[in-house]
Amino acid sequence: MAPGPTLSTLHIGDAPSAWTQAGFAVATRTDDFRNPSVVLGGVRLVLHGDGGPRGLLRWDLIAAAADERPRPGDLDGLPTAWVNGKEAPWVSSAPTDAHPNGITGLDHVVITSPDVARTTSALAEVGFEARRTRQTDDYGAPMRQVFFWAGKVIVELVGPLEPTATAPTLPDAGAGFFAWR
């Protein structure tokens, strides 16, 4: 099994004060980002404030092979930037102490897609390897879940068992970020 891309950074539309109130140590000034940020287990969360779009805005990935050229553009609708691992020293740095709230890392990022097979293929094209697939109705409507590793973080892709013509966003809608935990 070859390693796939590594998650370096999540860009989040949210106020740094909300993160401080939730017990995270927010760095308000860094040399490499103009925005405040939080580092969780090797992933930097860059906080872009709450004056613009909200939620998870983009992820930055490091290609598995150091000599690979970064790929421009989105991955099946997921806003994506490719960065050089040398530009993301927090990914390989030793773990730091827990934040005041006790959090030490990021477990997983959830992606939704109206066409799980299409998004799985898009992720595979850039080096992600599907590690497990399952079907479940534990959360209501039947869905498919596909799991990948992005460094130390699990990427969970969820969507319908099969794309349907009745889905209001098909066929043009791409994948989107759902959540991080």
C-alpha positions as CSV (number, residue, x, y, z in Angstrom):
1,M,0.0,0.0,0.0
2,A,1.5,3.3,-1.1
3,P,0.8,6.3,1.1
4,G,-1.7,8.7,-0.3
5,P,-2.0,12.5,0.1
6,T,-1.6,14.0,3.5
7,L,-4.0,16.6,4.9
8,S,-2.0,19.7,5.8
9,T,-4.5,22.4,6.4
10,L,-8.3,23.1,6.7
11,H,-9.5,26.6,5.9
12,I,-12.5,27.4,8.0
13,G,-14.9,30.4,7.9
14,D,-15.4,31.0,11.6
15,A,-14.4,33.5,14.2
16,P,-11.2,32.8,16.2
17,S,-13.0,34.0,19.3
18,A,-15.5,31.1,19.1
19,W,-12.5,28.7,19.0
20,T,-10.9,30.4,22.0
21,Q,-14.2,30.2,23.9
22,A,-14.4,26.5,23.1
23,G,-11.0,26.0,24.8
24,F,-8.6,25.9,21.8
25,A,-5.2,27.7,21.9
26,V,-5.5,30.0,18.9
27,A,-2.3,31.5,17.5
28,T,-3.2,35.0,16.4
29,R,0.0,35.6,14.4
30,T,2.1,33.3,12.4
31,D,4.8,33.8,9.8
32,D,3.1,31.6,7.3
33,F,-0.6,32.6,7.6
34,R,-2.2,36.0,8.0
35,N,-5.2,34.5,9.7
36,P,-5.3,33.0,13.2
37,S,-4.9,29.3,13.4
38,V,-5.1,26.2,15.5
39,V,-2.8,23.1,15.1
40,L,-4.5,19.8,16.0
41,G,-2.3,16.7,15.7
42,G,-0.4,17.8,12.6
43,V,-3.2,19.6,10.9
44,R,-3.5,23.4,10.8
45,L,-6.9,24.9,11.0
46,V,-6.8,28.4,9.5
47,L,-9.7,30.6,10.8
48,H,-10.9,33.1,8.2
49,G,-13.4,34.9,10.4
50,D,-17.1,34.9,10.3
51,G,-17.5,37.9,7.9
52,G,-17.5,35.8,4.7
53,P,-18.5,32.3,3.8
54,R,-18.9,30.0,6.8
55,G,-17.9,26.4,7.4
56,L,-15.1,24.3,5.9
57,L,-13.9,26.3,2.9
58,R,-10.9,24.4,1.5
59,W,-8.4,21.7,2.3
60,D,-4.7,21.8,1.5
61,L,-3.0,18.5,0.7
62,I,0.5,17.3,0.3
63,A,1.2,14.8,-2.5
64,A,2.4,11.4,-1.5
65,A,5.6,11.6,-3.5
66,A,7.8,14.6,-2.9
67,D,8.6,14.9,-6.6
68,E,4.9,15.0,-7.7
69,R,3.8,18.3,-9.1
70,P,0.8,19.8,-7.2
71,R,-2.4,19.5,-9.1
72,P,-4.4,22.6,-9.7
73,G,-8.1,22.8,-9.1
74,D,-10.8,21.1,-7.2
75,L,-11.4,17.4,-6.6
76,D,-14.9,16.6,-7.8
77,G,-16.1,20.0,-6.4
78,L,-14.0,20.0,-3.2
79,P,-11.9,23.2,-3.1
80,T,-8.4,21.9,-2.9
81,A,-4.9,23.4,-2.9
82,W,-1.7,21.3,-3.2
83,V,1.2,22.4,-1.0
84,N,4.8,21.3,-0.7
85,G,5.5,19.4,2.5
86,K,8.3,21.9,3.3
87,E,5.7,24.6,3.5
88,A,3.8,22.7,6.2
89,P,6.3,21.9,9.0
90,W,3.5,21.3,11.5
91,V,2.5,18.1,9.7
92,S,5.7,16.3,10.7
93,S,6.4,18.1,13.9
94,A,6.2,16.4,17.2
95,P,2.8,16.5,18.9
96,T,2.3,19.4,21.2
97,D,0.5,19.5,24.4
98,A,-3.3,19.3,24.4
99,H,-5.3,22.5,24.0
100,P,-6.9,23.8,27.3
101,N,-10.0,21.8,26.4
102,G,-7.9,18.5,26.2
103,I,-8.2,18.1,22.4
104,T,-5.0,16.7,20.9
105,G,-5.9,15.9,17.3
106,L,-8.3,15.8,14.4
107,D,-10.0,12.4,13.9
108,H,-11.7,12.7,10.5
109,V,-13.2,15.0,7.9
110,V,-16.5,14.1,6.3
111,I,-17.3,14.6,2.6
112,T,-20.7,14.3,1.0
113,S,-21.3,13.5,-2.6
114,P,-24.4,12.8,-4.7
115,D,-22.3,10.3,-6.6
116,V,-20.0,8.3,-4.3
117,A,-18.5,6.3,-7.1
118,R,-17.5,9.4,-9.1
119,T,-16.0,11.1,-6.0
120,T,-14.1,7.9,-5.1
121,S,-12.6,7.8,-8.6
122,A,-11.6,11.5,-8.3
123,L,-9.9,10.8,-5.0
124,A,-8.2,7.7,-6.4
125,E,-6.8,9.7,-9.3
126,V,-4.8,11.8,-6.9
127,G,-3.5,8.9,-4.8
128,F,-6.2,8.3,-2.2
129,E,-6.8,4.6,-1.6
130,A,-10.3,3.4,-0.4
131,R,-9.6,1.4,2.7
132,R,-13.2,0.4,3.6
133,T,-16.6,0.7,2.0
134,R,-19.8,-0.1,3.8
135,Q,-23.6,0.4,3.3
136,T,-25.7,1.4,6.3
137,D,-29.1,2.7,7.2
138,D,-28.1,3.3,10.8
139,Y,-28.4,7.1,10.3
140,G,-31.8,7.2,8.5
141,A,-31.8,6.8,4.8
142,P,-29.6,4.0,3.3
143,M,-26.1,5.4,2.4
144,R,-22.7,4.3,1.3
145,Q,-19.6,5.2,3.3
146,V,-16.1,5.0,1.9
147,F,-13.0,5.6,4.1
148,F,-9.6,6.9,3.2
149,W,-6.5,8.0,5.0
150,A,-5.0,11.5,4.5
151,G,-1.9,11.2,6.6
152,K,-3.1,10.7,10.2
153,V,-6.7,11.8,9.5
154,I,-9.6,9.7,8.2
155,V,-11.5,11.0,5.3
156,E,-15.1,9.7,5.3
157,L,-17.1,10.0,2.1
158,V,-20.8,9.6,2.4
159,G,-23.7,9.6,-0.1
160,P,-26.6,7.6,-1.5
161,L,-26.1,4.0,-2.5
162,E,-26.6,4.9,-6.1
163,P,-26.9,8.3,-7.8
164,T,-30.6,9.0,-8.5
165,A,-32.3,11.1,-11.1
166,T,-34.6,12.5,-8.4
167,A,-31.7,14.1,-6.4
168,P,-32.2,17.8,-7.0
169,T,-28.5,18.6,-7.4
170,L,-27.7,15.8,-9.9
171,P,-25.9,15.4,-12.3
172,D,-23.9,18.6,-12.0
173,A,-23.2,18.8,-8.3
174,G,-19.9,17.8,-7.0
175,A,-18.8,16.7,-3.6
176,G,-18.8,19.0,-0.6
177,F,-17.3,19.2,2.9
178,F,-19.8,18.2,5.5
179,A,-17.9,18.2,8.8
180,W,-14.7,17.7,10.8
181,R,-14.3,16.2,14.2
